[in-house]
Amino acid sequence: MKKIFCFALGYAMTLASSAADRWTILPDSFVINMNIEADRLPHADHVEMSGKKMAVVLYWSLDSNATFGLNRALVFPMLRTIPNNTHASLMINNDLDVASMIRVNGKVAPLKTRSVEINGMMNVCGEYTGTDGHGKIALELSRCISPTMDNAAMVESYTVRNTGPRPFNLLVPAVSQSYTTDPDKGVNGAYTVKADVCGEGSYNLNPGDSIDFSLVLQAYPATGGHAVMLSAQDELDKRKAFIDELDGKLVLNTPDKTIDTEFRYAKIRGAESIYETKGGLMHGPGGESYYAALWCNDQAEYINPFFPFLGYDTGNKSALNCFRHYARFMNDEYSPIPSSIIAEGDDTWNGAGDRGDAAMLAYGASRYALARGDKAEAEELWPLVEWCLEYCRRKLNDNGVVLSDHDELEGRFPAGDANLCTASLYYDALISASYLGKELGKPSRQLTSYTRQAEKLRKSIENYFGSNIQGYSTYRYYDGNDVLRSWICIPLVMGINDRADQTVKALFSPEMYTADGVLTCQGNPVFWDRATLYTLRGALYAGYPDEVIPRLFDFSRRRLLGDHVPYPVEAWPEGSQRHLSAESGLFCRIITEGLFGIRPTGFRTFKLKPELPAGWDFAELNHINAFGSDFDITVRRLSANKIKANIVNHSDGHDRSFTIRQGDTINVKL
């Protein structure tokens, strides 16, 4: 009873605080704007943004006077440092405050922040009102902060407008800073990091007049490299074009704008974090730690299967490149494949041993290939899928489940020598491989073997992991586990619903579900958003929309409109809730695979299992780019238990309609 009371009290406090969200979704848009209220200052937060050659984590703040402060944590993944390991990107902080250096009639003009917006970029607007010996002076300074899309640089564009009744003189400082790193600490010697104000000078501004200037921060090899001349406006236009492209793809429309908006932001974060390395395009988690590298979980399992739905060409290319890199490590001895490929593809990391990585790869590659619908790519990926499935088969223990050294948490929490997550991934991979092999014309004997192995494995999962844990008829995570674990949600994601009801109750119980989502382990305050995102997706796919949607709304509201915005995060207390990008891909998959229940079955076919909560009359997902098509799905409620699904295929002009009972599955062929 004490646990229940504490949970209820904490949840009530969360709801009370969310009544005064720190951020607001602007009307008629999907842009968030901060509610700047004096009684809620000071405030500080951090947000990551990236382009193909650099990333920046903006550590920003407002003090009690609403003065904006900024420290830029600059990351240059292709400027490698020594030792050239997972974390060997050149990183340097810059807190140059250009706005505080401008002068109005020769005097300091302290700015009070009026608005802060985040929209794939950061926009900050401040104002100054003062007097001199002749009367009132007023100005507005707006700035837009963004990484460039294609250069190892970021830009900040500033506009100063005279909003007062009198002219004034504005001085913009001439600033040029450069740092040269220790040549003994760089793979390619020393690196130069440069900051330049462009547009410095003296300007006389009449009422209503404005002037623009900018700050460019960049890095390059000190020997053989050089600074690039950049137009801040041109670079911002490229960034806007990237955001506009994503806004036209995979568009969610439901009765809940908070969920729709968080989905939109998750698309941006998931797609932006792709780096142009010497080893090809590599999606990287980020977080000032993980760049120019690949992981079997973050990339292969989490986000690669999502990219075909988004239809972002760079994302699809990065996914294919990821699987190509891992295919290099197939071997006749069936030794473990590395967990991570690092240093632009030049090295590997396998510090946690076998984490079930082959199961992650087989799952991700087969789902990606099916949804991508490209036969040539699928043929290329098929040997990797085969190898990984065979590796897993050879690792089955006497109880028929897969042995591994750890799971993807890499020893942070116990996982035994055979865990539920790896077994479930292997199960789904076998099913996907049977679909994929059929499309590729592989021998029926081989494909039948995969389906039989999957059937046998499902029974083994039930027999080995099925258990009563803390009063719930759910799963133990490993042999000897006697407390609830977040990854008991994984069977639900894979369509194993034998213990769905009790598993959902356990995950959403006071023992496991908190204001921050699902705990990693009962009785421990650590949480990872990835566990919550998998849980919500699995419970939706299993047919529990009324239980999921209120929690999805709470989660979206907290991440989008709360104190740390606007993306899903990695973990707490580890990593200070970094905005690791693959978690955003997992958020999007709550919608594609949970709410709409899309399960790839072929290059042009999928199963559709939409799940509308009682309070919703419709849900739309427009411009889905998977299965070789561009199509929309609209689901509308006809009655309490009956819904209608309409599919509009923009690629061939054919429309399809299905009337089903809630929870039924439709087999769709485009």
Buried (B, 14 or more C-beta within 10 A) or exposed (E): EEEEEEBEEBBEEBEEBBEEBBBEBBEEEBBBBBEBEEEEBEBEBBBBBBBBBBBBBBBBBBEEEBBBBBBBBBBBBBBBBEEBEBBBBBBBEBEBEBBBBBBBBEEEBEBBBBBBBBBBBBBBBBBBEBEEEEEEBBBBBBBBBBBBBEBBBBBBBBBBBBBBEBEBEBBBEEBEEEEEBEEEBBBBBBBBBBBBBBBBEEBEBEEEBBBBBBBBBBBBBBEEBEBEEBEBEEBBEBBBEBBEBBBEBBBBBBBBEBBBBBBBBBBBBBBBBBBBBEBBBBBBBBBBBBBBBBBBBBBBBBBBBBBBBBBBEBBBBBBBBBBBBBBEBBEEEBEBBBBBBBBBBBBBBBEBEBBBBBBBBBBBBBBBBBBBBBBEBBEBBBEBBBBBBBBBBEBBEEBBBBBBBBBBBBEBBBBBBBBBBBBBBBBBBBBBBBBBBEBBEBEEEEBEBBBEBBEBBBEBBBEBBBBEBBEBBBBBBBBEBEBBBBBBBBBBBBBBBBBBBBBBBBBBBBBBBBBBBBBBBBEEEBBBBBBBBBBBBBBBBBBBBEBBBEBBBBBBBBBBBBBBBBBBBBBBEEBBBBBBBBBBBBBBBBBBBBBBBBBBBBBBBBBBBBBBBEEBEBBBBBBBBBBBBBBBBBBBBEEEEEBBBBBBBBEEEEEBEBEBEBBBEBEBEB
